[in-house]
Amino acid sequence: MSEIKFYYFDANGHGMISRAILYAAKEKFDNVKVSLNEWETLKKSEKFEYQNLPCLEYKGKYYSQAHSIELFLGKTYNLYGNSIEDEYQINSMLDTFDDLYNIYKHIYMPLNDEDKEHLDDYKRAIINKIEFFMNNFDKKYMKFGEKKYFLNDNFSVADIFLTCVITLFCDLLNCKNVIEEKFPKLFKIINNVKKNELKDFFQNAYNNESNY
């Protein structure tokens, strides 16, 4: 049994980046996929201090909250850049996931009839938001010198985020061709990382059938 367990639903969502970090680090861990029925019982356990997922069990300790876990794992495996400026850039990127998710949730789990009537509007809004973020990432990448990876010549959580999150939303919204055509330099990073550092993740952990 591994000393490391990662608990999340059988979806990509807020568990995707942490799973990808563990795969990129070649770390052995138990990828625990929790069903909704199981979660009703599990969340009452003291393991889950905020009664939410994801949760990381790491060598006898439990860690909660998606971005905090991503930071913990990124620092643990030396994937969080080489300076406080690098850390800021990574954290800034990670925070954009919630901006995208807060729009996308109206598509994959509409709360009311109004949401259902405006699905196309939400889809346009999130694609516009993706393009807005990618435009900013593209400018930063050029400013950083257009090296092999987003920040420099060293692979980091920034590359994991870019690869996983852009791939996810392009798959969900069927907009890859449009986004790739506009941002070919960033997709060069994405395609390279998918073939190398995250090859095992996309083959074994990325859920192509999940709607989130």
Secondary structure, DSSP 8 states (H G I E B T S, - for coil): --SEEEEEESSSGGGHHHHHHHHHTT---EEEEE-HHHHHHHTTSTT-TTS-S-EEEETTEEEESHHHHHHHHHHHTT-S-SSHHHHHHHHHHHHHHHHHHHHHHHHHS--SHHHHHTHHHHHHHHHHHHHHHHHHHHHHHHHTT--SSSSSSS--HHHHHHHHHHHHHHHHHT-HHHHHHH-HHHHHHHHHHHHTTTHHHHHHT--TT---
